[in-house]
Structure formats: C-alpha cells, structure tokens
Amino acid sequence: MLRTTIDYLQSAVLVPSGNPELLQAKLAAFSRQVPIMYALVVFNTVAVAITHYGKAPDWLTLYLPGCLDAICLMRMAMWWLSHGRTASVNQAIRRLRSTIVLAGLLGIGFVSWSIWLFPYGDAYMQGQVIFFTGATVIGCGFCLMHLRPAALLVMTLVVIPFTVFLLSSGHVILVLIAINFFIVSVAVTFMLLTNYADFEKRVISEDALRSRQAELQAMSDINFRNSNIDSLTGLPNRRCFFSELNQQIAASDTTSLVVAILDLDGFKQINDVHGHPAGDRLLRSVGDRLRAHLHPSMFLGRLGGDEFVMIAPPLRTPDTAADAGDELAAVFMVPFEFDGVIVKIGCTIGYAEYPTTARTADELFERADYALFFAKKHGRGTVVGFSAEHENTIREASLIDQALLNADLESELWVAYQPIVDGSSAEAVSFEALARWNSPVLGNVPPMSFIVAAERLGLIGQLTPLLLRKVLEGAAAWPDDMRVSFNLSRLDIASPLSILKIISVVEHSGIDPSRIDFEITETAVMHNMAEATIALNVLKRLGARISLDDFGTGYSSLSCIRELPLDKVKIDRSFISEIEYDTASRLILTTIIGLCRNLGLECIVEGVETAEQAEFLHGQGCRFMQGYHFGKPMSRERVGGFLAASMGNALAAPVQLHSSATPRLASAL
C-alpha cells in the first residue's frame, strides 16, 4: 500500500509538466532546505530521547532514535556536499525519487517511535512527545514544500496515525489536542500546496522568459547577420565595414591604417553576356579568392555591386602600394571558372591612409572612393592612392558647389556658340550651344566643372531649361534654316519631368523644333539605355533631331548607334588630332565616316584645327566639321557678324574648301 501510494505521487506530482527546468529548480531549492530539515529532526529527536532516558527502554531512547538520527545525518551530509552541483535530468529524478521514498519511511519510523514512547513518563513528558511530533511534522512539511510528493507523504503518514492515536486515548484533553493538531496540519498542508503552486508558476514563468529571451537573442543574431553580412558572398557588408572602421580608428591613437576599395574591371560585360546568376557566382568566387589571399588580420568586405573594401595596416613605403597592387593583380591573373564558363577580369584599386589624408571614417572612405574614381577615369587596372593633388581638386569642387548653390543663375549663366560648317562650301549650317558660367566669386568656371557640380547637387533640372531658353532666344535672330545643337545631361534624359520641361521651353520659344539638335553622349545613355531611348524618342516626335556626341570614346559605341533613334553622329576630336602622321587614326576615321554614310546618318567631325585636317576630311566625303579652324565659341552678339562673313566665304568658294577661309572667318570674330 505504501509503495503504491509513493509510485502514484511520483508519477502524478514529481514532474507534472515534463519540464526539466522545473525539475532542476526543485532540486536546487530542495538541496538548500533538506539539511535544515534533517538538523531540525535530529535536534528534536535527541531532546526527546534525553528526557525519556531511564524512564523508557533503551531501544526507545538509544537504539531506535540513534538509527533514525544516523540516517538523517548521512542524508544531511550527502545533500550538503551536493549543494551547488549540476545534475542531469535523470540524476535529479533519481535523487528526488529516493528522497520521496526515504521521507515516507522516516515518517513512519518517527511517528511509530513517538507512539511507542508516549505511554512512558508523566504528563509533561507526554506533552513533549506531542510537541515534538507537531513541531517536527510542520517543520519538515515546510522544508519539503518544493518537493510536494514528499511533503504530502510525510504529512499523511505522520498526522493521520498520530491523530488517530490521540483520539483513541479517550482523554478529553488529548482528543481536543488531536482535533487541533489535525486542523493545524490541514491548514499547513493547504499553505504548502499554495506556496508550491506559486513556486511552480514562478519557475515556469522564468523558464518561459528565458525561452523568449533565447528566441529574441536568436532573432537578434539573425538580424545582426542580415544587417551586417552580405548575403551573396558571406563577407561583411557596407554597414559592418563602417562599424569596423569606426572601431579601428577609435582604437588607433598612435597607429595608422589604410582603407582600399577594389572595383572589378569587366564585370558588367560578364553580367550582361552570361546573366546575373553567372555574375553572382563570379562575385562569390572573387570574395573567396580575396579571403584566401589576404592576411586574416585584414578586414575584407563587400560594399555592393562589384566593389569590395579592405582595411589594412599602414603602408611602410610608397612602393608598398605598388607591391600590394601587383599582388592583388596576380590574384586575378588566374581566370575564374564555373558551370563550364571561363572568364577573366581585372581590378582597379583606390586607397587612402589614416590619419595622413583623413581624420574620420567617412572622410577616409570618401577619399579612398575618390582615388578609385580617379583611377578608373585615368586608366583601369591601376592602384591609386589619395594625394594632395586630389585634396586640392576636392577643395575646388567644394568651392564650386558653394558658389553654384548661391549663384544667380539667370544673370550669371550665358551661352557661347561654336559654328558647324559645311565642308564643301565653308558655310555655317549650325551652331553648338556651349554653357558658360561667370561667377562673381570664382570668375569663369569651366563647363565640365560646373555641369558636373550641378548634376551632383541636383541643380541640373534648373540649369537645362534656363540654358535652353537662352539658346533659343539667341537662335530666334538667325536665318530660319540655321540649326542649333544643345547638349543634354544624363540626368535630363533620366527624368520624365525634365523632358516635359524641355518640351515646354521649345514650344514657348517660337522656334521650329526641326531646327534643334539635342546632343547626348555615349556615357550618358549607357547608364540606362532603355530609359534614354524612350526620352529621345519623345524629343524626336517633337520634331527635333538627335545627335550622338563624342562618338568612339565610350564602351558600346556601335550598340548606341543600333539602339538609339539617332540622326547624327559627332566623331570625337581624339580621332582627328593625329591624322597628319598616324595611319591608324586615318583608317579609323575613314571607317567611321563610311559607317555613318552607310547607315544614313549625318557625320560631324569635332576638333578640326588645321586646313590639312579639313581637306583630308573633305576628301573622305565628310561634309560637316567643327573646330577652331572654322571658329571658336563666340557670344550671342558676335554670331551675326560671323554669319555674314561665312556667307561671303561661301560665295567666294562655293564648291571647294580653301585654306584661306580661316583668316577671313577669324577676322569676323
């Protein structure tokens, strides 16, 4: 019966939720309280045994209580020594189960001892036995409350037998004590159950809180990885790079470091030819190869696209940068192979050193990025460090930015016109409008400088309509067959709103749109060919013509001719500058002129500066030319005089282009 009761209590109450954390909490609390319980039992037992010594048999005052106390002392020592030790779930279950069994056996032993000892002695000694039983059972119940089966078992096996024993005495006082003892025991049991329920809820709540915290930490780890690791290559991303750079700068009070940005050469073509999946695999391969090559102490990350970034120790000598560049170039000497495709790419690197060129992380990165921009602009496949010359360029750009932001564009911007002539008659047939800016702060600012600044500052949307209006106001005074060319920025054709503004200016000018040539460079349209095609088609439907400027300087010249709605092609001046002594230049120029003729496109050659160049082009069938040989850019007021001189030259030489045309045209300027 006892064994059945113990098994039931173990299975029903020991770990009701199957929660191992609750089990461990029980064991921890129990290990703190059990030594106190055993000490209480031993002390009370010794006190009763001493009082009854000589008045009760030795087996009741020495041997039986001695055996029970010995068991209690051994268990107390065991629990004391095990306090603070980590136990597995199975070990905890075994220890708690053994405690339940032993609690039941000890409860039977002590209550039996109390009942056997009760008849001996006077009323005072009997009162001591009753007090011993009541105080001990209540104290044990509280000490065992975190192990509810043991507490219930002890209360049941001690209270019920002892109550029945007192009730059976027939003595009024003992009967009342029995009733009181039973009621108090029931109340204590209720308190124990309530406290245990609160304990269990608290442990379960703490466990749930820990689980939630673990989930939140896992989510935080995932978010940290997603926000700091590039998902494609597994390298640190842009955000992580700046965090690392700020930390290293904060820790480098006396040391220096280098930030290098690496840009892949030829990646776009591979992406276009083989597709984005191949481009992604190539980026992963590049990341793996760089990671394997660089020293583990160096930081390697991916900024995005085909740009990677490194944080390296300081350069020992100026030659170190060249050596490091050669080493990285060697990394790309071996072609990349995946899915049966073999590709070869190179790299361009820009770097800046802290604290020599910058004092903050943002400045350091910007200077490394500028060095990369400079390197790509002046020769890919090189390594360029940020220098004092670059610092001056940036400072000048900053001055231009500030002056442009504060400029009175209406009064400070003006337009110069450079003639485009018919080579067969030396007569001007068109003018290219060239933007000019006379700043009261900086003086005359080169067009390439302030146009780039306007694009960078987002002001090009204001400049283009203003300049176009000034251009068309000047062209309104020209003969009706005289055309005008106007250059568009890449941002103009990338914005539908800008195109609408351009159309509005043309419609309000009173100029026939068919007299206008809108020029766009290869570099501008390559940013988004589809978008550029749509914008240029809109302008062509307006009645204007479209010219491709600086032909031959971009990377996809032939694709531009094939895809864009072009009417004219302007050959870049770099092809004409060396035709007097460079056979290759002459052959290339002849080929381009023939290509334009076969495609039905008008061809204009820029940069004609000598009579020999003009005669060569005329001989190759090139009709339209532009350059200092025919006229420099001029103000609006001087165009009229130039046109008059040009018409006179046409009457004097209606068929053949004479070298003597130059001084006559120049005199008109």
C-alpha positions, 0 to 999 in steps of 0.5 A, spaced: 500 500 500 505 504 501 509 503 495 503 504 491 501 510 494 509 513 493 509 510 485 502 514 484 505 521 487 511 520 483 508 519 477 502 524 478 506 530 482 514 529 481 514 532 474 507 534 472 509 538 466 515 534 463 519 540 464 526 539 466 527 546 468 522 545 473 525 539 475 532 542 476 529 548 480 526 543 485 532 540 486 536 546 487 531 549 492 530 542 495 538 541 496 538 548 500 532 546 505 533 538 506 539 539 511 535 544 515 530 539 515 534 533 517 538 538 523 531 540 525 529 532 526 535 530 529 535 536 534 528 534 536 529 527 536 535 527 541 531 532 546 526 527 546 530 521 547 534 525 553 528 526 557 525 519 556 532 516 558 531 511 564 524 512 564 523 508 557 527 502 554 533 503 551 531 501 544 526 507 545 531 512 547 538 509 544 537 504 539 531 506 535 532 514 535 540 513 534 538 509 527 533 514 525 538 520 527 544 516 523 540 516 517 538 523 517 545 525 518 548 521 512 542 524 508 544 531 511 551 530 509 550 527 502 545 533 500 550 538 503 556 536 499 551 536 493 549 543 494 551 547 488 552 541 483 549 540 476 545 534 475 542 531 469 535 530 468 535 523 470 540 524 476 535 529 479 529 524 478 533 519 481 535 523 487 528 526 488 525 519 487 529 516 493 528 522 497 520 521 496 521 514 498 526 515 504 521 521 507 515 516 507 519 511 511 522 516 516 515 518 517 513 512 519 519 510 523 518 517 527 511 517 528 511 509 530 517 511 535 513 517 538 507 512 539 511 507 542 514 512 547 508 516 549 505 511 554 512 512 558 513 518 563 508 523 566 504 528 563 509 533 561 513 528 558 507 526 554 506 533 552 513 533 549 512 527 545 506 531 542 510 537 541 515 534 538 511 530 533 507 537 531 513 541 531 517 536 527 511 534 522 510 542 520 517 543 520 519 538 515 512 539 511 515 546 510 522 544 508 519 539 503 514 544 500 518 544 493 518 537 493 510 536 494 510 528 493 514 528 499 511 533 503 504 530 502 507 523 504 510 525 510 504 529 512 499 523 511 503 518 514 505 522 520 498 526 522 493 521 520 496 515 525 498 520 530 491 523 530 488 517 530 492 515 536 490 521 540 483 520 539 483 513 541 486 515 548 479 517 550 482 523 554 478 529 553 484 533 553 488 529 548 482 528 543 481 536 543 489 536 542 488 531 536 482 535 533 487 541 533 493 538 531 489 535 525 486 542 523 493 545 524 496 540 519 490 541 514 491 548 514 499 547 513 498 542 508 493 547 504 499 553 505 504 548 502 500 546 496 499 554 495 506 556 496 508 550 491 503 552 486 506 559 486 513 556 486 511 552 480 508 558 476 514 562 478 519 557 475 515 556 469 514 563 468 522 564 468 523 558 464 518 561 459 522 568 459 528 565 458 525 561 452 523 568 449 529 571 451 533 565 447 528 566 441 529 574 441 537 573 442 536 568 436 532 573 432 537 578 434 543 574 431 539 573 425 538 580 424 545 582 426 547 577 420 542 580 415 544 587 417 551 586 417 553 580 412 552 580 405 548 575 403 551 573 396 558 572 398 558 571 406 563 577 407 561 583 411 557 588 408 557 596 407 554 597 414 559 592 418 565 595 414 563 602 417 562 599 424 569 596 423 572 602 421 569 606 426 572 601 431 579 601 428 580 608 428 577 609 435 582 604 437 588 607 433 591 613 437 598 612 435 597 607 429 595 608 422 591 604 417 589 604 410 582 603 407 582 600 399 576 599 395 577 594 389 572 595 383 572 589 378 574 591 371 569 587 366 564 585 370 558 588 367 560 585 360 560 578 364 553 580 367 550 582 361 553 576 356 552 570 361 546 573 366 546 575 373 546 568 376 553 567 372 555 574 375 553 572 382 557 566 382 563 570 379 562 575 385 562 569 390 568 566 387 572 573 387 570 574 395 573 567 396 579 568 392 580 575 396 579 571 403 584 566 401 589 571 399 589 576 404 592 576 411 586 574 416 588 580 420 585 584 414 578 586 414 575 584 407 568 586 405 563 587 400 560 594 399 555 592 393 555 591 386 562 589 384 566 593 389 569 590 395 573 594 401 579 592 405 582 595 411 589 594 412 595 596 416 599 602 414 603 602 408 611 602 410 613 605 403 610 608 397 612 602 393 608 598 398 602 600 394 605 598 388 607 591 391 600 590 394 597 592 387 601 587 383 599 582 388 592 583 388 593 583 380 596 576 380 590 574 384 586 575 378 591 573 373 588 566 374 581 566 370 575 564 374 571 558 372 564 555 373 558 551 370 563 550 364 564 558 363 571 561 363 572 568 364 577 573 366 577 580 369 581 585 372 581 590 378 582 597 379 584 599 386 583 606 390 586 607 397 587 612 402 591 612 409 589 614 416 590 619 419 595 622 413 589 624 408 583 623 413 581 624 420 574 620 420 571 614 417 567 617 412 572 622 410 577 616 409 572 612 405 570 618 401 577 619 399 579 612 398 572 612 393 575 618 390 582 615 388 578 609 385 574 614 381 580 617 379 583 611 377 578 608 373 577 615 369 585 615 368 586 608 366 583 601 369 587 596 372 591 601 376 592 602 384 591 609 386 592 612 392 589 619 395 594 625 394 594 632 395 593 633 388 586 630 389 585 634 396 586 640 392 581 638 386 576 636 392 577 643 395 575 646 388 569 642 387 567 644 394 568 651 392 564 650 386 558 647 389 558 653 394 558 658 389 553 654 384 548 653 390 548 661 391 549 663 384 544 667 380 543 663 375 539 667 370 544 673 370 550 669 371 549 663 366 550 665 358 551 661 352 557 661 347 556 658 340 561 654 336 559 654 328 558 647 324 560 648 317 559 645 311 565 642 308 564 643 301 562 650 301 565 653 308 558 655 310 555 655 317 549 650 317 549 650 325 551 652 331 553 648 338 550 651 344 556 651 349 554 653 357 558 658 360 558 660 367 561 667 370 561 667 377 562 673 381 566 669 386 570 664 382 570 668 375 569 663 369 568 656 371 569 651 366 563 647 363 565 640 365 566 643 372 560 646 373 555 641 369 558 636 373 557 640 380 550 641 378 548 634 376 551 632 383 547 637 387 541 636 383 541 643 380 541 640 373 533 640 372 534 648 373 540 649 369 537 645 362 531 649 361 534 656 363 540 654 358 535 652 353 531 658 353 537 662 352 539 658 346 533 659 343 532 666 344 539 667 341 537 662 335 530 666 334 535 672 330 538 667 325 536 665 318 530 660 319 534 654 316 540 655 321 540 649 326 542 649 333 545 643 337 544 643 345 547 638 349 543 634 354 545 631 361 544 624 363 540 626 368 535 630 363 534 624 359 533 620 366 527 624 368 520 624 365 519 631 368 525 634 365 523 632 358 516 635 359 520 641 361 524 641 355 518 640 351 515 646 354 521 651 353 521 649 345 514 650 344 514 657 348 520 659 344 517 660 337 522 656 334 521 650 329 523 644 333 526 641 326 531 646 327 534 643 334 539 638 335 539 635 342 546 632 343 547 626 348 553 622 349 555 615 349 556 615 357 550 618 358 545 613 355 549 607 357 547 608 364 540 606 362 539 605 355 532 603 355 530 609 359 534 614 354 531 611 348 524 612 350 526 620 352 529 621 345 524 618 342 519 623 345 524 629 343 524 626 336 516 626 335 517 633 337 520 634 331 527 635 333 533 631 331 538 627 335 545 627 335 550 622 338 556 626 341 563 624 342 562 618 338 568 612 339 570 614 346 565 610 350 564 602 351 558 600 346 559 605 341 556 601 335 550 598 340 548 606 341 548 607 334 543 600 333 539 602 339 538 609 339 533 613 334 539 617 332 540 622 326 547 624 327 553 622 329 559 627 332 566 623 331 570 625 337 576 630 336 581 624 339 580 621 332 582 627 328 588 630 332 593 625 329 591 624 322 597 628 319 602 622 321 598 616 324 595 611 319 591 608 324 587 614 326 586 615 318 583 608 317 579 609 323 576 615 321 575 613 314 571 607 317 567 611 321 565 616 316 563 610 311 559 607 317 555 613 318 554 614 310 552 607 310 547 607 315 544 614 313 546 618 318 549 625 318 557 625 320 560 631 324 567 631 325 569 635 332 576 638 333 578 640 326 584 645 327 588 645 321 586 646 313 590 639 312 585 636 317 579 639 313 581 637 306 583 630 308 576 630 311 573 633 305 576 628 301 573 622 305 566 625 303 565 628 310 561 634 309 560 637 316 566 639 321 567 643 327 573 646 330 577 652 331 579 652 324 572 654 322 571 658 329 571 658 336 565 659 341 563 666 340 557 670 344 550 671 342 552 678 339 558 676 335 554 670 331 551 675 326 557 678 324 560 671 323 554 669 319 555 674 314 562 673 313 561 665 312 556 667 307 561 671 303 566 665 304 561 661 301 560 665 295 567 666 294 568 658 294 562 655 293 564 648 291 571 647 294 574 648 301 580 653 301 585 654 306 584 661 306 577 661 309 580 661 316 583 668 316 577 671 313 572 667 318 577 669 324 577 676 322 569 676 323 570 674 330 
